[in-house]
Amino acid sequence: MIISDSEKYIMDVLWRGSVKTAKEIVSELEADTNWHEKTIKTLINRLLKKKAIGYEKQGREYRYFAILKEDDYIAQATDSFLQKVFKGDVSSLVAAFAKKEKLSSEEIEELKEIIRGLEK
């Protein structure tokens, strides 16, 4: 499932909290994004169509919740990025990052631990 950058803002709100009304989502995002209420509600509807979020009706309000788990989204986005940019080659990704950013001794040790864990 592909989530746009704009839709991810909605997902972030739902991943942070529990079930939220559209009004609560709008109030959390309006100040940070300068989006109008209608824009946010359009994004909510797009996520409903993608089945990334669901809703429950409570009285006259709809309360929205995440169906797509954040870990699943991260795995999909990471794989997509890796395929798109590095043609699936993890070592090229790590090499490019290491060249661009100066890695600390701690970060290098963390990478070694990850690799050792994968070797088991």
Phi and psi in degrees as GROMACS dihedral restraints (atoms count N, CA, C in turn):
[ dihedral_restraints ]
;  ai    aj    ak    al  type     phi  dphi    fc
    3     4     5     6     1   -98.6    20    10
    4     5     6     7     1   126.5    20    10
    6     7     8     9     1  -112.2    20    10
    7     8     9    10     1   126.7    20    10
    9    10    11    12     1   -71.4    20    10
   10    11    12    13     1   164.6    20    10
   12    13    14    15     1   -58.6    20    10
   13    14    15    16     1   -40.4    20    10
   15    16    17    18     1   -66.0    20    10
   16    17    18    19     1   -43.3    20    10
   18    19    20    21     1   -64.3    20    10
   19    20    21    22     1   -30.0    20    10
   21    22    23    24     1   -63.6    20    10
   22    23    24    25     1   -30.2    20    10
   24    25    26    27     1   -59.0    20    10
   25    26    27    28     1   -42.7    20    10
   27    28    29    30     1   -64.3    20    10
   28    29    30    31     1   -45.3    20    10
   30    31    32    33     1   -61.0    20    10
   31    32    33    34     1   -40.5    20    10
   33    34    35    36     1   -59.2    20    10
   34    35    36    37     1   -41.1    20    10
   36    37    38    39     1   -62.2    20    10
   37    38    39    40     1   -44.5    20    10
   39    40    41    42     1   -73.1    20    10
   40    41    42    43     1   -33.4    20    10
   42    43    44    45     1   -68.4    20    10
   43    44    45    46     1   -32.9    20    10
   45    46    47    48     1   -71.3    20    10
   46    47    48    49     1   -37.4    20    10
   48    49    50    51     1  -116.2    20    10
   49    50    51    52     1  -163.6    20    10
   51    52    53    54     1   -97.9    20    10
   52    53    54    55     1  -131.5    20    10
   54    55    56    57     1   -80.8    20    10
   55    56    57    58     1   135.5    20    10
   57    58    59    60     1  -132.7    20    10
   58    59    60    61     1   147.6    20    10
   60    61    62    63     1   -80.6    20    10
   61    62    63    64     1   164.3    20    10
   63    64    65    66     1   -59.1    20    10
   64    65    66    67     1   -39.9    20    10
   66    67    68    69     1   -60.2    20    10
   67    68    69    70     1   -41.1    20    10
   69    70    71    72     1   -67.6    20    10
   70    71    72    73     1   -39.7    20    10
   72    73    74    75     1   -64.2    20    10
   73    74    75    76     1   -45.3    20    10
   75    76    77    78     1   -59.6    20    10
   76    77    78    79     1   -46.5    20    10
   78    79    80    81     1   -64.9    20    10
   79    80    81    82     1   -32.0    20    10
   81    82    83    84     1   -73.1    20    10
   82    83    84    85     1   -31.0    20    10
   84    85    86    87     1   -99.0    20    10
   85    86    87    88     1   -26.2    20    10
   87    88    89    90     1   -55.0    20    10
   88    89    90    91     1   -47.8    20    10
   90    91    92    93     1   -68.2    20    10
   91    92    93    94     1   -40.0    20    10
   93    94    95    96     1   -76.7    20    10
   94    95    96    97     1   -31.2    20    10
   96    97    98    99     1  -108.7    20    10
   97    98    99   100     1   -17.3    20    10
   99   100   101   102     1    61.5    20    10
  100   101   102   103     1    22.0    20    10
  102   103   104   105     1   -82.7    20    10
  103   104   105   106     1   148.8    20    10
  105   106   107   108     1   -80.3    20    10
  106   107   108   109     1   159.5    20    10
  108   109   110   111     1   -54.3    20    10
  109   110   111   112     1   -41.7    20    10
  111   112   113   114     1   -62.3    20    10
  112   113   114   115     1   -39.6    20    10
  114   115   116   117     1   -62.1    20    10
  115   116   117   118     1   -45.8    20    10
  117   118   119   120     1   -64.4    20    10
  118   119   120   121     1   -41.2    20    10
  120   121   122   123     1   -67.0    20    10
  121   122   123   124     1   -33.5    20    10
  123   124   125   126     1   -63.7    20    10
  124   125   126   127     1   -42.7    20    10
  126   127   128   129     1   -64.1    20    10
  127   128   129   130     1   -39.8    20    10
  129   130   131   132     1   -59.0    20    10
  130   131   132   133     1   -45.7    20    10
  132   133   134   135     1   -64.4    20    10
  133   134   135   136     1   -38.2    20    10
  135   136   137   138     1   -62.9    20    10
  136   137   138   139     1   -40.6    20    10
  138   139   140   141     1   -68.3    20    10
  139   140   141   142     1   -34.1    20    10
  141   142   143   144     1   -63.5    20    10
  142   143   144   145     1   -44.5    20    10
  144   145   146   147     1   -63.1    20    10
  145   146   147   148     1   -34.1    20    10
  147   148   149   150     1   -79.4    20    10
  148   149   150   151     1    -8.6    20    10
  150   151   152   153     1    63.1    20    10
  151   152   153   154     1    29.8    20    10
  153   154   155   156     1   -82.7    20    10
  154   155   156   157     1   -25.9    20    10
  156   157   158   159     1  -131.0    20    10
  157   158   159   160     1   160.6    20    10
  159   160   161   162     1  -129.2    20    10
  160   161   162   163     1  -179.2    20    10
  162   163   164   165     1  -147.0    20    10
  163   164   165   166     1   158.8    20    10
  165   166   167   168     1  -130.8    20    10
  166   167   168   169     1   140.4    20    10
  168   169   170   171     1   -92.0    20    10
  169   170   171   172     1   128.4    20    10
  171   172   173   174     1  -127.8    20    10
  172   173   174   175     1   103.0    20    10
  174   175   176   177     1    66.3    20    10
  175   176   177   178     1  -122.3    20    10
  177   178   179   180     1   -97.5    20    10
  178   179   180   181     1     0.5    20    10
  180   181   182   183     1  -108.3    20    10
  181   182   183   184     1   150.6    20    10
  183   184   185   186     1  -102.4    20    10
  184   185   186   187     1   133.7    20    10
  186   187   188   189     1  -114.2    20    10
  187   188   189   190     1   124.6    20    10
  189   190   191   192     1  -100.5    20    10
  190   191   192   193     1   148.5    20    10
  192   193   194   195     1  -145.5    20    10
  193   194   195   196     1   155.7    20    10
  195   196   197   198     1   -78.1    20    10
  196   197   198   199     1   133.0    20    10
  198   199   200   201     1   -97.1    20    10
  199   200   201   202     1   -46.1    20    10
  201   202   203   204     1   -68.5    20    10
  202   203   204   205     1   123.4    20    10
  204   205   206   207     1   -78.3    20    10
  205   206   207   208     1   144.5    20    10
  207   208   209   210     1   -59.4    20    10
  208   209   210   211     1   -41.2    20    10
  210   211   212   213     1   -61.4    20    10
  211   212   213   214     1   -39.1    20    10
  213   214   215   216     1   -66.6    20    10
  214   215   216   217     1   -40.5    20    10
  216   217   218   219     1   -61.7    20    10
  217   218   219   220     1   -45.6    20    10
  219   220   221   222     1   -61.2    20    10
  220   221   222   223     1   -42.9    20    10
  222   223   224   225     1   -62.1    20    10
  223   224   225   226     1   -44.8    20    10
  225   226   227   228     1   -65.1    20    10
  226   227   228   229     1   -45.1    20    10
  228   229   230   231     1   -65.7    20    10
  229   230   231   232     1   -39.9    20    10
  231   232   233   234     1   -64.0    20    10
  232   233   234   235     1   -46.2    20    10
  234   235   236   237     1   -63.0    20    10
  235   236   237   238     1   -42.6    20    10
  237   238   239   240     1   -61.1    20    10
  238   239   240   241     1   -45.5    20    10
  240   241   242   243     1   -62.1    20    10
  241   242   243   244     1   -46.1    20    10
  243   244   245   246     1   -60.0    20    10
  244   245   246   247     1   -43.9    20    10
  246   247   248   249     1   -67.5    20    10
  247   248   249   250     1   -44.3    20    10
  249   250   251   252     1   -67.4    20    10
  250   251   252   253     1   -45.3    20    10
  252   253   254   255     1   -92.8    20    10
  253   254   255   256     1   -38.5    20    10
  255   256   257   258     1  -118.0    20    10
  256   257   258   259     1    13.8    20    10
  258   259   260   261     1    51.0    20    10
  259   260   261   262     1    35.2    20    10
  261   262   263   264     1    82.9    20    10
  262   263   264   265     1     2.5    20    10
  264   265   266   267     1   -90.1    20    10
  265   266   267   268     1   102.0    20    10
  267   268   269   270     1   -63.0    20    10
  268   269   270   271     1   -39.4    20    10
  270   271   272   273     1   -63.5    20    10
  271   272   273   274     1   -34.0    20    10
  273   274   275   276     1   -66.4    20    10
  274   275   276   277     1   -38.9    20    10
  276   277   278   279     1   -61.4    20    10
  277   278   279   280     1   -49.8    20    10
  279   280   281   282     1   -64.1    20    10
  280   281   282   283     1   -42.0    20    10
  282   283   284   285     1   -63.4    20    10
  283   284   285   286     1   -42.8    20    10
  285   286   287   288     1   -63.8    20    10
  286   287   288   289     1   -43.1    20    10
  288   289   290   291     1   -65.2    20    10
  289   290   291   292     1   -43.9    20    10
  291   292   293   294     1   -64.5    20    10
  292   293   294   295     1   -35.3    20    10
  294   295   296   297     1   -71.0    20    10
  295   296   297   298     1   -37.8    20    10
  297   298   299   300     1   -75.5    20    10
  298   299   300   301     1   -43.2    20    10
  300   301   302   303     1  -109.1    20    10
  301   302   303   304     1   134.3    20    10
  303   304   305   306     1   -75.5    20    10
  304   305   306   307     1   113.9    20    10
  306   307   308   309     1   -81.6    20    10
  307   308   309   310     1   137.0    20    10
  309   310   311   312     1   -77.9    20    10
  310   311   312   313     1   166.2    20    10
  312   313   314   315     1   -59.8    20    10
  313   314   315   316     1   -38.8    20    10
  315   316   317   318     1   -63.1    20    10
  316   317   318   319     1   -43.8    20    10
  318   319   320   321     1   -65.1    20    10
  319   320   321   322     1   -39.8    20    10
  321   322   323   324     1   -63.1    20    10
  322   323   324   325     1   -42.8    20    10
  324   325   326   327     1   -63.8    20    10
  325   326   327   328     1   -39.1    20    10
  327   328   329   330     1   -61.7    20    10
  328   329   330   331     1   -43.1    20    10
  330   331   332   333     1   -61.8    20    10
  331   332   333   334     1   -41.3    20    10
  333   334   335   336     1   -61.9    20    10
  334   335   336   337     1   -41.2    20    10
  336   337   338   339     1   -63.0    20    10
  337   338   339   340     1   -40.8    20    10
  339   340   341   342     1   -62.1    20    10
  340   341   342   343     1   -44.8    20    10
  342   343   344   345     1   -64.7    20    10
  343   344   345   346     1   -43.3    20    10
  345   346   347   348     1   -60.6    20    10
  346   347   348   349     1   -39.8    20    10
  348   349   350   351     1   -63.6    20    10
  349   350   351   352     1   -34.5    20    10
  351   352   353   354     1   -72.8    20    10
  352   353   354   355     1   -27.6    20    10
  354   355   356   357     1   -74.5    20    10
  355   356   357   358     1   -19.5    20    10
